[in-house]
Amino acid sequence: MSVFVELPLDVAGESEPLIARILAPQKRDEATGWVCRFEVGAPFDYSLDVHGESSMQALALALKGLSSVLYGSSLYEEGRLGHHGVFGAYLGLPASSAIQDVAPYPF
């Protein structure tokens, strides 16, 4: 899978950015539907394959999953995760409505 979108985020006290990315959706070979992977670099080192009936659904679900991982993290809760030097606020992607009480700009 190739990188579809990428977002560098600031981590307080770290010189290197945390890289969050969503890979391009791909048609599944072994079954019907599509798969879209999202990845979050160090210090998370986390990835997840998200499945959908269409490429659009897989992509939307991957964005919601990525959003939940970032806004639901202890780094965000502690105000140590940021975007363009602003910490504990909008990270440059909408927040899933599941975490609306914690993060701004819900889906």
C-alpha positions, 0 to 999 in steps of 0.5 A, a space after each residue: 500500500 502506498 501513502 495516501 496522506 501524511 500528517 506530522 505532529 509535534 510531541 512536547 520535549 521531542 525534536 522529531 515529529 510524530 508521523 501519522 499516515 493513512 495508506 491508500 485503500 486497496 481492494 481485498 484479494 481474499 474477500 469482498 470489500 476494501 482495506 485501508 491502513 493507518 499508521 502512527 509512528 513513534 512513540 505510538 508505533 501503532 497500525 491498524 487495517 480497517 475494512 469497508 465495503 467500498 474504498 470510501 467507507 474504508 478510508 472514512 473508517 481509517 480516518 475515524 480510527 486514526 482520530 480516536 487513537 490520537 485524540 484518545 491518547 495520554 499524550 493528547 490528554 496531557 497536552 503534549 501532542 500538538 499541531 504547528 506548535 499548539 498543544 492539546 488542541 486541534 490536531 489537523 484532523 476531525 475528531 470522531 464523535 465517540 471522543 467529542 467530549 475530549 477533542 475539538 471539531 467532531 466528524 
